[in-house]
Amino acid sequence: MLDKIALTLLIIGGLNWGLVGIFSFDLVAWLFGGTGALLSRLVYILVALAAAWCITLLFREPARAEIH
């Protein structure tokens, strides 16, 4: 479950960076009152933590489904 939450946050962050790169528009800042606003900073921190968590996905063994 934590992996899915982290991936969702990472997707949000990636899409936001795409908007910044293509249109110079920061959706998170626009929604939450600017880049310095507490809620915006919280979203940025959560995305960064999610990215750090997703690094662990690169080094995990794939889960194998048991067939009974």
Phi and psi in degrees as GROMACS dihedral restraints (atoms count N, CA, C in turn):
[ dihedral_restraints ]
;  ai    aj    ak    al  type     phi  dphi    fc
    3     4     5     6     1   -62.5    20    10
    4     5     6     7     1   -35.5    20    10
    6     7     8     9     1   -62.3    20    10
    7     8     9    10     1   -41.7    20    10
    9    10    11    12     1   -68.1    20    10
   10    11    12    13     1   -38.8    20    10
   12    13    14    15     1   -63.9    20    10
   13    14    15    16     1   -45.1    20    10
   15    16    17    18     1   -62.6    20    10
   16    17    18    19     1   -42.8    20    10
   18    19    20    21     1   -65.0    20    10
   19    20    21    22     1   -38.2    20    10
   21    22    23    24     1   -62.4    20    10
   22    23    24    25     1   -45.7    20    10
   24    25    26    27     1   -63.9    20    10
   25    26    27    28     1   -37.5    20    10
   27    28    29    30     1   -66.7    20    10
   28    29    30    31     1   -37.4    20    10
   30    31    32    33     1   -64.6    20    10
   31    32    33    34     1   -43.7    20    10
   33    34    35    36     1   -59.1    20    10
   34    35    36    37     1   -45.9    20    10
   36    37    38    39     1   -63.0    20    10
   37    38    39    40     1   -42.1    20    10
   39    40    41    42     1   -64.3    20    10
   40    41    42    43     1   -41.9    20    10
   42    43    44    45     1   -65.9    20    10
   43    44    45    46     1   -38.5    20    10
   45    46    47    48     1   -63.8    20    10
   46    47    48    49     1   -44.0    20    10
   48    49    50    51     1   -63.6    20    10
   49    50    51    52     1   -34.5    20    10
   51    52    53    54     1   -62.4    20    10
   52    53    54    55     1   -42.9    20    10
   54    55    56    57     1   -63.4    20    10
   55    56    57    58     1   -39.8    20    10
   57    58    59    60     1   -64.0    20    10
   58    59    60    61     1   -44.7    20    10
   60    61    62    63     1   -68.9    20    10
   61    62    63    64     1   -39.2    20    10
   63    64    65    66     1   -85.3    20    10
   64    65    66    67     1   -44.5    20    10
   66    67    68    69     1  -116.0    20    10
   67    68    69    70     1     1.0    20    10
   69    70    71    72     1    54.2    20    10
   70    71    72    73     1    41.4    20    10
   72    73    74    75     1  -126.8    20    10
   73    74    75    76     1   117.3    20    10
   75    76    77    78     1   -96.1    20    10
   76    77    78    79     1   101.0    20    10
   78    79    80    81     1   -63.4    20    10
   79    80    81    82     1   -40.8    20    10
   81    82    83    84     1   -61.1    20    10
   82    83    84    85     1   -47.4    20    10
   84    85    86    87     1   -63.0    20    10
   85    86    87    88     1   -39.8    20    10
   87    88    89    90     1   -64.8    20    10
   88    89    90    91     1   -41.1    20    10
   90    91    92    93     1   -70.9    20    10
   91    92    93    94     1   -34.9    20    10
   93    94    95    96     1  -114.0    20    10
   94    95    96    97     1    15.7    20    10
   96    97    98    99     1    95.6    20    10
   97    98    99   100     1    29.2    20    10
   99   100   101   102     1   104.6    20    10
  100   101   102   103     1   164.0    20    10
  102   103   104   105     1   -69.3    20    10
  103   104   105   106     1   -24.6    20    10
  105   106   107   108     1   -91.0    20    10
  106   107   108   109     1    -5.2    20    10
  108   109   110   111     1   -66.6    20    10
  109   110   111   112     1   147.4    20    10
  111   112   113   114     1   -56.7    20    10
  112   113   114   115     1   -45.5    20    10
  114   115   116   117     1   -66.0    20    10
  115   116   117   118     1   -38.8    20    10
  117   118   119   120     1   -62.4    20    10
  118   119   120   121     1   -46.4    20    10
  120   121   122   123     1   -62.8    20    10
  121   122   123   124     1   -36.7    20    10
  123   124   125   126     1   -63.1    20    10
  124   125   126   127     1   -43.8    20    10
  126   127   128   129     1   -62.7    20    10
  127   128   129   130     1   -44.2    20    10
  129   130   131   132     1   -61.0    20    10
  130   131   132   133     1   -40.9    20    10
  132   133   134   135     1   -66.0    20    10
  133   134   135   136     1   -42.6    20    10
  135   136   137   138     1   -63.3    20    10
  136   137   138   139     1   -39.8    20    10
  138   139   140   141     1   -64.7    20    10
  139   140   141   142     1   -41.2    20    10
  141   142   143   144     1   -64.3    20    10
  142   143   144   145     1   -41.9    20    10
  144   145   146   147     1   -64.4    20    10
  145   146   147   148     1   -38.4    20    10
  147   148   149   150     1   -63.7    20    10
  148   149   150   151     1   -40.6    20    10
  150   151   152   153     1   -63.5    20    10
  151   152   153   154     1   -43.0    20    10
  153   154   155   156     1   -62.3    20    10
  154   155   156   157     1   -40.6    20    10
  156   157   158   159     1   -63.7    20    10
  157   158   159   160     1   -41.3    20    10
  159   160   161   162     1   -67.7    20    10
  160   161   162   163     1   -19.4    20    10
  162   163   164   165     1   -58.8    20    10
  163   164   165   166     1   -35.4    20    10
  165   166   167   168     1   -64.6    20    10
  166   167   168   169     1   -24.4    20    10
  168   169   170   171     1   -63.8    20    10
  169   170   171   172     1   -28.1    20    10
  171   172   173   174     1   -68.8    20    10
  172   173   174   175     1   -24.5    20    10
  174   175   176   177     1  -110.4    20    10
  175   176   177   178     1     4.0    20    10
  177   178   179   180     1   -88.0    20    10
  178   179   180   181     1   149.0    20    10
  180   181   182   183     1   -74.5    20    10
  181   182   183   184     1   141.3    20    10
  183   184   185   186     1   -65.0    20    10
  184   185   186   187     1   138.4    20    10
  186   187   188   189     1   -71.9    20    10
  187   188   189   190     1   138.0    20    10
  189   190   191   192     1  -111.0    20    10
  190   191   192   193     1   130.7    20    10
  192   193   194   195     1   -76.2    20    10
  193   194   195   196     1   132.1    20    10
  195   196   197   198     1   -85.2    20    10
  196   197   198   199     1   133.5    20    10
  198   199   200   201     1  -104.2    20    10
  199   200   201   202     1   124.4    20    10
